[in-house]
Amino acid sequence: MAEPAPAARIKAASSASPRPEGASGTSDTPGALDDEARDARYANPFAPPDEAEAAAEARPRSLFGEILDWMLAPLLLLWPMSIAVTYLVAKSIANGPFDRALETDAYVLARQIHPVNGVAELTLPDSTRDFLRADNVDSVYYQVLGSRGELVGGDRDMPLPRDDDRPSPGLVEFRDDTLHGTDIRVAYTTVEPPHLTGSQPVLVQVAETLDKRRALANDIIKGVILPQFVILPLAILLVWFGLSRGLAPLHALQSNIRMRRPDDLSPLEARRAPPEIEPLVTSFNDLLTRLEQNMELQKRFIADAAHQMKTPLAGLRTQAELALRQDASPEVHRSLEQIAMSSEHAARLVTQLLALARAENRMSGQVFTSVDVTEVARHAVRDWVQPALARQMDLGYEGPDDAGSQGETQDGASAPMIVEGNPVMLREMLSNLIDNAIRYTPPGGRITVRVRPDPAARAVHLEVEDTGIGIPAAERERVQERFYRILGRDGDGSGLGLAIVREIATMHGGTLAIDDHVYQETPRLAGTLVRVTLRLRGTS
């Protein structure tokens, strides 16, 4: 229940404008500009190409894909070559033992040739004949031609070598040939027995079909090629994994940059980057340093300008109020009242600019101490009692009764309402929320400042709710931007209040959320509920 603090619930009047500080609804947005440029391009098909589109089309490929291509392309190109080489080597290996067997057969057959009356005769014992024909796989052929070219023994249809290919006596040579349309391997040699009549040596040939050779070659190829079908995908996976591991520092750097707050301009750790990208990290750090210096100059300029404007504006308002006490015409009185109101508005803007500059400059020596948020909330409500009375607002506080009191956990244990923070900045944050609520809640409205513990999350919620017309869901992110005001809504705000609240909440490690405050179900009427969540002391 709302507890009336020193002016517990106070009634006031304000304009019916919504709470958010501001909007500027201009149509000159990047999206609108893009549409206009696109329409202009379509309207003039002869226009020169857009440089931005050309740059987008010329975007380089990913580093991962480029390196992967250059690593896998040679591998995939060399693989068919390795298969061809493997086939040739397997064929050569398969020919070796069988060629030696054929060579032995040729020598054995040559020893069985003897001259008889000047003519070569072949005498084959049964054991030798069985030896030549002892093959269960291939067909074996032999041929012996005498010195005059006559058939001494064997198969008449065996092909003959060219005359210039006949080897010297005692030397065995090999060739591939065909017999009856079947591929054969031939071992041949020549013999010169004594006392032979004829013009050439005796030709001895032994041949066999290639079934055993092909079977052995196929076994060799299978033994080499089939494992490659497992090794190649495994190699691709290892390349992929190794490349991913190699580029992991880049992904870590990307995640580090992406997870940073927009205002975090601290340098990256160049020593943790690989040597190849360390110059890039160093250059990026130099850019961050220059950007931080530029932003500091801008913030200092705003703070100095706002500080210098405070005294003249206060003097202007004082002079206008003094002049209002004098006798003057109604027109002069209206002008003086307008001057006083404008100077008050300008002074408030200057104060907010200073608060925003302090909130944004988080490294400016802000001291964090243990702060009781109930005490801060009560003081903030007291500060706005008189402005609420002036506008006939019902302003109230809900929360623990006493400063330093404890919240209740679910099991009945007490939980302190203490946070680590700057009490001045937290009070400024609540003051901006209350100021917004007063400015943008219609006459007779109700405003509640609430401190609500959340034991489960080890946090505390600071809430300010009103009975205004609320903020559309689509605008709740943008109203937190500086100088943004919702289009079509009246009010004398500057558009800085929620920006200050967000900066102070972020500075304290908290979050800002905007939601509806439904204060009437039928017909449904909803105001605005702004919630700042802060971690309790001792939590991370």
N, C-alpha and C positions, 0 to 999 in steps of 0.2 A: 504494500500500500504506500502511496506517495506520502512522504512526511513533510509537512510544511516547515522548512528551515526558517530562519529569521524572517522571512516574508514568505512563508511557506508556499502557498499557491497564490500567485499574483495575477490579476487580470489585466490585459492590455490589448491594444489594437495595432494591427499592422496591415500592410497590403496583402492581397490574396495571392501574391505571387508564390511560386514554388520555392523550395529551399535552395536548390543548387545555385551557386554563384555563377551564373552566367552562361551565355551561349552566344556565339556569333554565327548565325546561319548563313554564311556566304556560300554561293555556288561555285566559287573559284577554288575547287578542291582538285587534288591530283587526278582523281578519277574523271572529273568533268573535263579537265584539260586533255587527258588521254582520249576521251570520246571525241572531243572537238578535233584533235589532230587526226584521228582515224577517219572522221567524216570528211575532213578536208582532203585527205589522201584519196578517198574513194571518189570524191567529187572531181578530182583532177588526176586521171590515170597517167598523164604524161609528166607528172611531177617527179623530180629526182628521188631516188630511193632514200628512205629515212636512215640516217647514220646509226641510230639506236637499234633499228631492226637488223641492219647489217652486222653490227657488233654482236647482237644476240645470236645471229646465225653463225658467226665466226668464233663462237665460244669454244675454247679448247676442251679436249676430252679430259676425263678424270685421270689423275695420275695413276690410280690403281689399275684402271683398264688399260692404259698405255703400257705400263710395265708388264702387266699380265700378257698382253698381246705379244710383246717382244720376247717374252720368255717361252710362251707356249707355241708361237708360230714356228720357230726353228724345230722345236720338239716334234710337232705334228708333221712338218715337212720331212724331217729326217727319218721318221718312223717307216714310211713306205720304202725308202732307200735301204733301211736296215733289213726290211723283209726280203728285198731283192738280193742283197748281199748274203743274207742268211741262206737263201735258197741255193745260190751258187756255191757257197762254202759247204753246205750239206751235201750237195751233189758231188762235189770233189771228195769229200770225206767218205761218202758211200761208195764211190768208185775205187778207192784205194785198196781195201782188202780183196775185193772181187777181181780187180785187175791183177793183183799178185797171184791169185789162184789161176786166172787165165794164163798168165805168164808161165806158171809152173806146168800147166797142161801143154802149152806149146813146146816147152823144153822136153817134156816126157815124150810127146808125139814125135819130135824131131829125132830123138835117139832111136826110134824104132824104124828109121829109114836106112836101108842097106842097098849097095849096088849089086845087081845081079846081071851079068853079061852086058855091062855098060848102061843098064837101065835101073832106075830107082824103084825099089819095092818096099811096101809098108807091111811090116810084120807086127800085128797087134795081138798079144796074148789076151786071153779072156779077162785077166785081172786088169789089164790096161784099158780094155774096152769098157769094162764095168766102171772103172775109175772115171773115164770121160763122160759116161752117161749117168753117173750117180748124182742126180739133182732132182729133187721132188717139186721144185718151184719153177725154175726156168728150163727152157729147152736149150740143149747144148748141141752145137754143130762143129764139125771139123772138116778140113779139106787138105789134101796133099796133091800138088801139081808137080809133075816131073820137069826135067831140064828142058824138054821140048814142048812143055805146056800141056802134056797129057795128064788125065786124072789118074792118080795113083791110088787114092782112097778117099772116102768121105762123101760129102754132099756136093753134087755137081753144080747146084744153083747158087752156091755162096758167091757174093760179089767179090771182085778182084780189086786190089789196090792199083793205083796208077803206077806206071812203070818207074817214074821218078821218085815214088814214095817207098819203093822196096828197100828194106833195111839191109845193112851188111850182115853177112852170115854170123850167127850167134847173138845178134842183137834183136830183142823183141820190141815191137812198137804196137801202138793201140790206135784204133779209130772207131768212130760211130758210123753205122751203116744200117741198111734195111734188108730184110730177107722175107719174101712173100708178104710184103706190106707191114712187117713187124720190125720195130727198132731192135737192133742188136749191138753188142759191144764185141769188137773183134781184136784179138791179139795175134799178130803174125810175125814170122821170121823166115829166114832163108837158111838152107843147108847146102853144103858143097861136098858130098861124099866123093871119094877118089874113084877114078876110072869111070866116070859118067860121060856119056856122049850127049852133047846138047850145048845150046848157046847161053843158058842161064841157070842160076842155082835153083834148087828145089824149093818151092814155096810151101810153107806150112802155116795154116790158119786154124784158130780155135775161136768160136764165138758162142755167145749165150744171149738170151733175151734179158730184159732189164727189170723184171718184176722184183727180184730181191733188192736190187739197187734202189728202185723207186720206193719200196717199202721202208728201207733203212733211211733214205733221204727224208721221207715223210715223217718218220719217227723223230729224226733229228730236228726237222722244222717244227713239228709239234712241240717238242721239248723246249725249243727256244722261243717260238712265237706265242704259244698259248699263255705262258706266264706273262708275256708282255701285255696281254689284254687285262691283266690284273695290275701289273706294274705301272702301265701308262696312266690309268685313272688315279692310282695311288700317287703317282708323281705329280699329276695335276692338282690333286688335293693338297699335297705337301707344298707345292709352289703357291697355291692359294693361301694356305695357312701361313707359310713363311712370309709372303708378301703382306698379309694382314698384320702379322707380328711386326714386320718392319715398318709399316705405316701406323702402328699403334700410337707412337708419340704424337703424330699429327692429329689423330682422333682425340687423344688426351688434351692436346692444346686447344682443339676446337671446343671440346666440352668445357674446358676451363674458361674460355672466353664466353661461351654461350650462357654459362651459369652465373656469370657476373651480373651484379646490379648495374643498371644503366649509368649510375654515377660513380662506379668503382673504376678509377683511373690509375690504380696502383700498377706498377710494372710487373710483367710476367717474369718468371724465374728462367732466365736464359741458360743458366748452367744445367738445368734439367732437360733442355732440348738437345736433340742429336746435333752433332757438329754441322750437318748439312743444312739444317734450318735455323741454326743459332743466329746467323746474320739477319734472317727474316725477323726473328723474335726481338733482336736488338733494335732493328729499325722500327718495329711496331712499338717497342717501349719508348723510343725517341718521339714517335708520334703521340703517344699517350702523354708524355711529359709536356710537349708543346700544347696539346689540347687542354691539359689541366691548368697550365699557366694562363692560357687564354680565358678559360672559364673563371679562374680566380680573379683575373683582371675585371671581367664583366661583373662578377658578384661584388667585388670591392667597389666598383663604380656605382652599382645600384645601392649598396649599403651607404656609401658616402653621400650620394645624392639624396637619398631618403633622410639621412641624418641632418643634412644641411637644410632640408625643407621643413623639418619639424618646427623649428623656432619661428620662421616667418609665417607659417600657417597658423600657429598658435597665436601670434600677435595679430594676424588678420582677423581671426575669429573674435579675439578679445575686443578689438576696436569696433567690429561690427556689433557686438552685443552692447558695448557702451553707447554706440550711436543710436541703438534702438531705444534707449532710455530717454533720449532727447525728443523734443517736440519736432515733428517733421510731417510732411504731407504723406498721405497713404501710399503714393507711388514710391516715395523714398523708403518708407518702412518696408514695403514689399521687396524692394531691391536689397535692403540691408538684411532682411530675413533670408533671402536667397544667397547672399554672400556668406552669411553665417552657416547655412546648411551646406553650401559647397565647400567651405573651408573645413567643416567637420568631416565631410566625406573624404576630402583630400588628406586630412590628418589621419583618418582611419586607414586609408590606402597606404600612406607612408609607414604607419605602424605595422601593417601586414607585410609590406615589402621588407622591412627590417626583420620581422619574425621569419619570413621565408628565407632571407639570406642567412640568418643564424641556423635555421634548420637544415638548409642545403650544405652549409659548411660544417660537416660533421667532424672534421679534424681540427676545429678551431679551439680546442681545449675545453670542450663541454665536460663538466664533472658529473659523473653518475654517482648517486648515493642511494641509500635505502629510502624509498618514498612510500608513504601510506596513501593509496589512491583515494580512499574515502575522504581523507582530509583535503586532498587536492580538489575533489569533486565538490565538497561542501563550500570551500572558499570560492570556487568558480561560480557556483550558484549565487552566493552572496554578492559577488561582483556585479551580477546582472539583475539583481532585484529591482533597482530603480529603473533601468531601461525597460524591464518587463512591465512595471507599474505604469510607466508612461504610455505604453502601448496596450495596456489592459490584457496582458497575457496571463494565463494560469501556469506559472512556472513552479515545478516541484522537484524534489529529490527523493529517490528510493535507493535504499541500500543499508548497510550496517549503521547502527545508530551512532556509535562513537568512533572517533579517530583511533586507529590502532586496534580496532576490534577484529574478531576472527570470523571467518566464514565457516560454514558447516560442510563437512564432507559427507559422503553417502553413509558412512558407518558412524556418523556422529562426532568424529574427531574434528578438532578445530584447524582451520587453515588460515594463515596470516594473509592479509590483503596488502602485502608489501612487494614492490617491484624495484628493480634497479633502474634509476633514471634521473633526469634533471627535473626537479619540481617546477621550475619556472617554465620550461618548455611544455611540460604536461599540462600545466594550468593554461598556457597559451593555446594549446590544442583544444581543450574543453571550451575555452572562451570563444574560439572561432566556431565551434559547433553550436553553441548556444546562440551566438550572434546570428548565424545563418538561420537557425530555427525562428528567432524573433523576427528577423527581417522578412521571411518568406512564409509565415503562417498567417492566415486570415484573422480578422478581429474575433475575439472570444475563443481563440484557439488554446490548445493545451500542450504544454511542453514538459517533458519529464527527463531528468538526468538520473541515470541509474548506474549503480555499481553492482555487478553480478559476478560472483565467483563461479569458476568452472573447475571443481576439484579433480574431475577425471582427466582433464587436459593440463592440470597444474597451471591454470591461466586465470585471468580476470578480464571481464568484459566491461568496458566503459561505453554506455549507450546513451544516445540523445534521440528521443522520439518526439514527433510533433503530429499535429492533426491537419497539416497542409494537404495540398492535392498530390503530393508525392513527386517522385522523379521517374520518368519512363525507364524501363530496363535497358533500352538501347543507349541511353545517355549516361548511365551510372559510371561508366569508365571515363568518359570524356569530361564530366564535370569535375574530375580530380585533376584536370590539367590547368595550368596557370592561365588566367584571363579568359577562360571559356565560359560562356553564358548561353543558356538554352534559348533558342530563337523564339521570339514572341512572348516572352515572360517578362513582366515588369519587375522592378526592384532596383535598389540603389547599391547593390553589391558590386564588388570589383572583380569577382571571379578568382580570388586568391584564397578564400577561406579553406575549401577542401584540399587545395594543393598544399597549404601549410599543414593541415591535419595529416595528410598522407606522408609528408616529409618527416614530421615529428614522430609519427607511428613507426615509420621505417627506421629512423634513427634509434629507436628504442627496441628494435627487433620485433615489432608488432605488425599487425595487419589491419587494414581498413576495409569494411564491408558496408554496402548500402542496400537496404531492403525496404519492403513495404511495411507500414505500421497500420494494420487493419483495426480501426477503432469502432466500426459499425458494420454489422453483417448485412442487414437489410434496410435500405439499399446499401450496397457495399461502398464504404468510404475508407480510403486508405491514405495515410500520411507517409512520412518518411522515418525510417529507423536507421541511424548511422551507428555502427558498432566498431569500436577499436578494441582489439584483443592484444593483451600484453602478457608476457610470461611472468609468473611469480618468481620471486627471488629464490635462488637455489636450483632453478631448472635451466635446461639448455635447449 
